[in-house]
């Protein structure tokens, strides 16, 4: 996928993902455990109670070449074209935790903290560890320009597995606060940084991709989505 600056991405994507966008955190972003006032619970409650015909969680703990994103494309297309459910009646959630948390990070974090080196992801353009998030931006650009509007054509938006394209199709991505806390702590230790884990965590939260919503912990958010929101669950 083509590199894209966060500034460009945010500026062009804002209109298309306004309904998905939510502030990352309220207060207490450097703490390990969140209380209700420390995060945007209202945004999560809105996600829980939205009325959709099909609602599904994709739980991922590894980057795995963007495997979870490909499954989301298949689910969206199967539900819309195979089952005849309108796109506006489908809601998918990308629940990224563990190593997969770094799918939510922008290019700045991938470069500064050598994430490609850490997770063994090489950039096909350089053959070296990626210094950009290969899974974030679409090859179609911003705003996207696709060669076809035909769902049967793999050059259409219906086969674009970038996070940018999936957000445009209504996918909500979640970030696990506790996972990011421990990634920050491990990063300070391994890279022998002068920053505290709390400072690195605050930088992580400031450089999430547009529209990502932080939850206190993914293993608590998932059962809430299932029990209160009637989302079905898929481990990918």
Secondary structure, 3 states (H helix, E strand, C coil): CCCCCHHHHHHHHCCCCCCCCCCCCCCCCCCCCCCHHHCCHHHHHHHHHCCCCEEEEEEECCCHHHHHHHHHHHHHHHHHHHCCCCHHHEEEEEEECHHHHHHHECHHHHHHCCHHHHHCCECCCCCCECCCCCCCCCCCCCCCCCCCCCCCCCCCHHHCCCHHHHHHCCCEEEEEHHHHHHHHHHHHHHCCCCCCHHHHHHHHHHCECCCCEEECCHHHHHHHHHHCCCCEEEEC
